[in-house]
Amino acid sequence: MCRINAVCLSICLICQVVIAQDTAESAPQTVVQTIVDRLQSTSLEARRRAAIALGELGPAAREATPALIAALKNDRDDKQVRRSAATALGRIGDPALSAAPLLIRTLINVNDDRLVRAFSARALGELGPDACKSMPVLIDAVQDQDEDILVRRFAARAVAQGENADQVVGALMKTLDDEDVILRRISAGAMAQQGPPAKHAVPKLLSLFEDQDAIVRANAVRAVGRTEVSGEEVTKKVFAALDDKNASVRASAAQAVGRLRLKSPKTVTILLGILSDPNYAVRQRSAFALGRVGKDNKRVAIALSKALNDKNEIVRQEAAMSLGRLGPVGKEAVPYLIASLQHKEARARRDASLALAELGDRAQEAAPALIKALADEDKFVRRNASFAFGSGLASQGHEAVPALTKLLKDEFLGVRRNAAIALGAMGPAAKEALPALQAALKDDEPQVRNSARRAIREINTASKSP
């Protein structure tokens, strides 16, 4: 019978949590209070379920903070209840800041349950910047070689969430070479989150490029790529990582090449090679890097154009964006992109139209093809094509005015907005669209109304200019 009651209680609490989450960020007081009452039940199972339910509510359970503090403080209570109470306090976040002193005391109590201590460390990291007084305690826990490894790991994750980048780097740099692989993963990953402030850790990070663990290597490579530190040693190590057997490492290395704009006599050749890597993330990062380091290379423009036919959407989008970064040489891709506008698959036409829009005035010869694309059955193609005429092709688009005017009534918000922007960019050439733009001032969407209003102003102002 007790088991049946516990199951029923669990279902009830879960339903209440779902309802509360669906209503607003703050749960109804009656829901929170009902669960708090269960947290003080004589039934152990009820208390366990209640603590879990409050954690699921997150910030909406802020009013339960005192009850959760009491549950965590009661060392005679069930350890599972205390673990869930610590977790719930962390998920509540800033509103549970009053729990910080107790969480600190729990963390440093070496005689307490290891998971209660570990979850307390995690909660301290989730309480926000105002819990900064807990940072020294967390750092001590991370760096104490005699501390329980689980506590060290959770403390390291909490330290990684700190807002003082220099403090985070200084604390976790010492654990980059720790014998525990999870700690090395956490520390290297934290360095990647810090960006340039992690430059002091570059020597240690470079040594991790040869770590036995692939996640450690990938995190270390990613971190170096975000430090803005280059040089001969960094270049050598990053390019070597492009040949790593692990795809995540290769992807991180390709991204680092692009971020740091690393160059060697074979940079473009190497990146073009991995643009056909079996892993989509590697291909995507290669396309990203080529857009950064291959600006004057015709081979890059052609290769990125072909990448618009990649089977993965993320790769195609990255290739399209990189084509727009290539500078004058990007014109080499225009014939390929015009051809892709006729592709039977919408995804190919989408990416080709986006790439042409990114190329701007370098894609002038594509204007006729883009005018046809304004009537494409795919809304994203229409959106991208209209965007192209609102940017670099505005001076070439006077023949597009009738099609753009028609798009002011398109069912898709992005198309209507971009059409209005394009007409405004064309100035007096779009004068015939003024009545339609006036009508667009009554559009249901503010973005469209605002764009139409600016377009009318731009057309009228340009028409009055001598």
C-alpha positions in Angstrom: 0.0 0.0 0.0 2.8 2.4 0.8 4.4 1.7 -2.5 1.1 2.5 -4.3 0.7 5.7 -2.4 4.2 6.8 -3.3 3.6 6.1 -7.0 0.4 8.1 -6.9 2.1 10.9 -5.1 4.9 11.0 -7.7 2.4 11.2 -10.5 0.5 14.0 -8.8 3.7 16.0 -8.2 4.9 15.6 -11.7 1.6 16.8 -13.1 1.7 19.8 -10.8 5.2 20.6 -11.9 4.3 20.4 -15.6 1.3 22.6 -15.1 3.4 25.2 -13.2 6.1 25.2 -15.9 3.6 25.7 -18.6 1.9 28.7 -16.9 4.7 31.1 -16.2 8.2 31.4 -14.8 6.8 31.6 -11.3 4.6 28.6 -10.3 1.3 29.3 -8.5 1.9 29.6 -4.8 -0.5 26.8 -4.1 1.5 24.4 -6.2 4.8 25.3 -4.5 3.3 25.2 -1.1 1.7 21.8 -1.7 5.1 20.3 -2.7 6.8 22.1 0.3 4.2 20.4 2.6 5.2 17.1 1.1 8.9 17.9 1.8 8.0 17.9 5.5 6.0 14.7 5.3 6.6 11.7 7.6 6.9 9.6 4.5 10.5 9.3 3.4 9.4 8.5 -0.2 7.2 11.6 -0.2 10.1 13.8 0.9 12.4 12.4 -1.7 9.8 13.0 -4.5 9.0 16.5 -3.2 12.7 17.6 -3.2 13.0 16.3 -6.8 9.9 18.1 -7.9 11.1 21.4 -6.5 14.3 21.0 -8.4 12.3 20.5 -11.6 10.5 23.8 -11.0 13.8 25.7 -10.9 13.4 29.5 -10.2 9.7 29.1 -10.0 10.2 27.3 -6.6 12.0 30.3 -5.0 9.4 30.4 -2.2 10.6 26.9 -1.2 14.1 28.1 -0.4 13.7 28.1 3.4 12.2 24.6 3.3 15.0 23.3 1.1 17.6 24.8 3.4 16.0 23.1 6.3 16.0 19.8 4.4 19.7 20.1 3.5 20.6 21.2 7.1 18.9 18.2 8.8 21.8 15.7 8.8 19.6 13.1 10.3 17.4 13.1 7.2 17.7 10.8 4.3 20.8 11.5 2.2 18.8 11.3 -1.0 16.5 14.0 0.2 19.5 16.2 1.1 21.1 15.5 -2.3 18.0 16.6 -4.1 17.6 19.6 -1.8 21.1 20.8 -2.7 20.3 20.2 -6.4 17.0 22.1 -6.1 18.7 25.1 -4.5 21.2 25.3 -7.3 18.4 25.2 -10.0 16.5 27.9 -8.2 19.6 30.1 -8.8 19.9 33.7 -7.6 16.7 33.6 -5.5 18.3 30.9 -3.3 21.4 33.0 -2.5 20.5 32.8 1.2 21.5 29.1 1.0 25.1 29.9 0.2 26.5 29.8 3.7 25.0 26.4 4.4 26.1 25.0 1.0 29.7 26.2 1.9 29.6 24.5 5.3 28.3 21.3 3.7 31.0 21.4 1.0 33.8 21.7 3.5 32.4 19.0 5.9 34.6 16.1 4.9 32.5 13.7 7.1 29.3 14.4 5.1 28.0 12.3 2.2 30.2 12.7 -0.8 27.3 13.3 -3.2 25.7 15.8 -0.9 29.0 17.7 -0.8 29.4 17.4 -4.6 25.9 18.6 -5.3 26.4 21.5 -2.8 29.5 22.5 -4.8 27.5 22.4 -8.0 24.7 24.5 -6.4 27.2 27.2 -5.4 28.3 27.5 -9.0 24.6 28.0 -10.0 23.7 30.7 -7.5 25.1 33.5 -9.7 27.8 36.1 -9.3 26.5 37.3 -5.9 27.8 34.0 -4.5 31.4 35.0 -5.2 32.4 34.5 -1.6 32.1 30.8 -2.2 34.8 30.9 -4.9 37.8 30.5 -2.6 36.2 27.5 -1.0 35.5 25.9 -4.4 39.0 26.6 -5.6 40.5 25.0 -2.5 38.3 21.9 -3.1 39.5 21.7 -6.7 43.1 22.0 -5.9 43.2 19.7 -2.9 44.7 16.5 -4.1 43.5 14.7 -1.0 39.9 15.7 -1.6 37.3 13.3 -2.9 37.6 13.2 -6.7 33.8 13.6 -7.2 33.8 16.7 -5.0 36.8 18.1 -7.0 35.0 17.5 -10.3 31.8 19.2 -9.2 33.7 22.1 -7.6 35.7 22.5 -10.9 32.5 22.8 -12.9 31.3 25.4 -10.4 34.6 27.4 -10.6 34.2 27.3 -14.4 31.0 29.3 -14.1 32.7 32.1 -12.4 32.5 35.6 -13.9 36.1 36.6 -13.1 37.9 35.1 -16.1 41.4 35.6 -14.6 40.4 33.9 -11.4 38.9 31.0 -13.3 42.0 30.6 -15.5 44.3 30.8 -12.5 42.4 28.2 -10.5 41.9 25.6 -13.2 45.3 26.0 -15.0 46.7 23.9 -12.1 44.4 21.0 -12.9 45.1 20.9 -16.7 47.7 18.2 -16.0 45.8 16.4 -13.2 45.9 12.6 -13.3 42.1 12.5 -13.4 40.9 12.7 -17.0 37.5 14.2 -16.1 39.2 17.1 -14.3 41.4 17.6 -17.4 38.3 17.7 -19.6 36.5 20.2 -17.3 39.6 22.4 -17.0 40.4 22.5 -20.7 36.7 23.1 -21.5 36.6 26.0 -19.1 39.7 27.5 -20.7 37.8 27.5 -24.0 34.9 29.4 -22.4 37.2 32.1 -21.1 38.7 33.1 -24.5 41.6 35.5 -24.6 42.2 35.6 -20.8 43.2 31.9 -21.1 46.4 33.0 -23.0 48.5 32.4 -19.9 47.5 28.7 -20.1 48.6 28.2 -23.7 51.8 26.3 -22.9 49.9 23.8 -20.8 47.0 23.6 -23.3 49.5 22.8 -26.1 50.8 19.9 -24.1 47.3 18.5 -23.9 47.2 18.2 -27.7 48.8 14.8 -27.2 46.6 13.7 -24.3 45.3 10.2 -24.6 41.8 11.4 -24.1 40.1 12.8 -27.3 37.8 15.1 -25.3 40.7 16.6 -23.5 42.5 17.1 -26.8 39.5 18.7 -28.5 38.8 21.0 -25.6 42.5 22.1 -25.5 42.6 22.8 -29.2 39.3 24.8 -29.0 40.7 26.8 -26.1 43.9 27.7 -27.9 41.9 28.8 -30.9 40.0 31.3 -28.7 43.0 32.8 -27.0 44.0 35.0 -29.9 47.6 33.7 -29.4 49.4 32.6 -32.5 53.1 32.0 -33.3 55.2 29.3 -34.7 54.6 26.7 -31.9 50.8 27.3 -32.0 50.7 27.0 -35.8 52.7 23.8 -35.8 50.6 22.1 -33.1 47.2 23.2 -34.5 48.0 22.0 -38.0 49.2 18.7 -36.6 45.8 18.4 -34.9 44.1 18.6 -38.2 45.3 15.0 -38.8 44.0 13.7 -35.4 42.2 10.4 -35.6 39.3 12.0 -33.7 36.8 14.1 -35.6 36.1 16.5 -32.7 39.7 17.3 -32.5 40.0 17.9 -36.2 36.9 20.1 -36.1 38.4 22.1 -33.3 41.7 22.4 -35.1 40.0 23.7 -38.3 38.1 26.3 -36.3 41.3 27.4 -34.6 43.0 27.9 -38.0 40.1 30.1 -38.9 39.8 32.0 -35.7 43.6 32.7 -35.4 44.0 33.1 -39.2 46.9 30.7 -39.1 48.8 30.5 -42.4 51.4 28.2 -43.7 52.5 27.4 -47.3 50.0 24.5 -47.4 47.1 26.0 -45.3 44.6 26.2 -48.2 45.5 22.8 -49.5 45.1 21.2 -46.1 41.8 22.9 -45.5 40.5 22.0 -49.0 41.4 18.4 -48.2 39.3 18.2 -45.0 36.4 20.0 -46.7 35.5 16.5 -47.8 36.0 14.9 -44.4 33.5 12.2 -43.5 32.4 14.2 -40.4 30.1 17.1 -41.0 31.5 19.2 -38.2 35.0 19.0 -39.7 33.6 20.1 -43.1 31.8 23.0 -41.5 34.8 24.3 -39.6 36.9 23.8 -42.7 34.5 26.0 -44.7 34.6 28.5 -41.8 38.4 28.6 -41.9 38.6 28.9 -45.7 36.5 32.0 -45.5 39.0 33.5 -43.1 42.3 32.5 -44.7 41.5 32.0 -48.4 40.2 35.4 -49.4 42.4 35.8 -52.5 42.3 32.2 -53.7 40.1 31.2 -56.6 40.4 27.5 -55.6 38.7 28.4 -52.3 35.8 30.2 -54.1 35.2 27.2 -56.3 35.5 24.7 -53.5 33.1 26.6 -51.3 30.6 26.8 -54.2 30.7 23.1 -54.6 30.2 22.7 -50.8 26.8 24.3 -51.2 25.7 20.9 -52.4 26.9 19.2 -49.2 24.4 16.8 -47.8 24.5 18.6 -44.4 22.6 21.9 -44.0 25.1 23.3 -41.5 28.0 22.8 -43.9 26.1 24.4 -46.7 25.2 27.5 -44.6 28.8 27.9 -43.5 30.0 27.6 -47.1 27.5 30.3 -48.1 28.6 32.6 -45.3 32.3 32.0 -46.1 31.8 32.9 -49.8 30.5 36.3 -48.7 33.8 36.8 -46.8 36.1 36.1 -49.7 36.4 39.6 -51.2 36.8 40.2 -54.9 37.7 36.6 -55.6 34.2 35.6 -54.5 33.1 36.5 -58.0 34.6 33.3 -59.2 31.8 31.5 -57.4 28.9 33.4 -59.0 28.5 31.1 -62.1 28.2 28.1 -59.8 25.7 29.8 -57.6 23.6 30.9 -60.5 23.5 27.3 -61.6 22.5 26.2 -58.1 19.5 28.6 -58.2 18.0 26.1 -60.7 18.6 23.1 -58.6 15.6 20.8 -58.1 16.1 20.7 -54.3 15.0 23.8 -52.3 17.9 23.4 -49.9 20.4 24.0 -52.7 18.5 27.0 -54.0 18.3 28.4 -50.4 22.1 28.3 -49.9 22.9 29.6 -53.3 20.6 32.6 -52.8 22.1 33.2 -49.4 25.7 33.1 -50.8 24.8 35.5 -53.6 23.2 37.9 -51.0 26.4 37.7 -48.9 28.5 38.5 -52.0 26.6 41.7 -52.5 27.8 43.9 -55.5 30.2 41.1 -56.5 27.2 39.1 -57.7 25.9 41.7 -60.1 25.7 39.2 -63.0 23.3 37.1 -60.9 20.7 39.8 -60.8 18.5 38.3 -63.5 18.6 34.9 -61.8 17.8 36.4 -58.5 14.8 38.2 -59.9 13.4 34.8 -61.0 14.2 33.5 -57.5 11.9 36.1 -56.0 9.1 33.9 -57.3 10.5 30.7 -56.0 8.1 28.3 -54.3 10.4 28.1 -51.3 9.9 31.0 -48.8 13.6 31.0 -47.7 14.8 31.4 -51.3 12.4 34.3 -51.7 13.7 35.8 -48.4 17.3 35.5 -49.4 16.8 36.8 -52.9 14.9 39.9 -51.6 17.7 40.4 -49.1 20.3 40.5 -52.0 18.4 43.3 -53.6 18.3 45.2 -50.3 22.1 45.1 -50.0 24.7 45.1 -52.7 22.4 44.6 -55.7 20.1 47.5 -55.0 21.5 49.4 -58.0 21.0 46.4 -60.2 17.4 45.7 -59.1 15.2 48.2 -60.8 13.7 45.4 -62.9 12.9 43.5 -59.7 10.5 46.3 -58.4 7.3 44.6 -59.7 8.3 41.2 -58.1 9.4 42.9 -54.8 6.2 44.9 -54.7 4.2 41.7 -55.0 6.2 40.2 -52.1 4.9 42.8 -49.8 1.9 40.6 -49.5 3.8 37.4 -49.1 2.6 35.0 -46.3 6.1 34.9 -44.8 7.2 37.7 -42.5 10.8 37.6 -43.5 10.0 37.9 -47.2 7.7 40.9 -46.6 10.2 42.7 -44.4 13.1 42.1 -46.8 11.0 43.2 -49.8 10.3 46.5 -48.1 13.9 47.0 -47.2 15.0 46.3 -50.8 12.5 48.7 -52.3 13.7 51.4 -49.9 17.4 50.7 -50.9 16.5 51.2 -54.6 15.3 54.8 -54.0 13.5 56.6 -56.9 13.7 53.4 -59.0 11.1 51.9 -56.7 8.7 54.9 -56.8 6.0 52.8 -58.4 5.9 50.6 -55.2 4.9 53.5 -53.0 1.1 52.6 -53.0 1.9 49.1 -52.0 4.3 50.3 -49.3 1.6 52.6 -47.9 -0.6 49.6 -47.7 2.1 47.7 -45.9 2.0 50.3 -43.1 -1.1 48.3 -41.9 0.7 45.0 -41.8 0.1 42.9 -38.7 3.8 42.6 -38.0 5.8 45.6 -36.6 8.9 44.6 -38.5 7.1 44.9 -41.8 5.4 48.2 -40.8 8.7 49.7 -39.7 10.6 48.6 -42.8 7.8 49.9 -45.1 7.9 53.3 -43.2 11.7 53.6 -43.7 11.4 52.6 -47.4 8.8 55.3 -48.1 11.0 57.8 -46.4 14.1 56.7 -48.4 12.3 56.7 -51.7 10.8 60.1 -51.2 14.0 61.6 -49.8 16.1 60.3 -52.7 13.5 61.5 -55.2 13.8 65.1 -53.9 17.6 65.1 -54.0 19.1 67.2 -56.9 
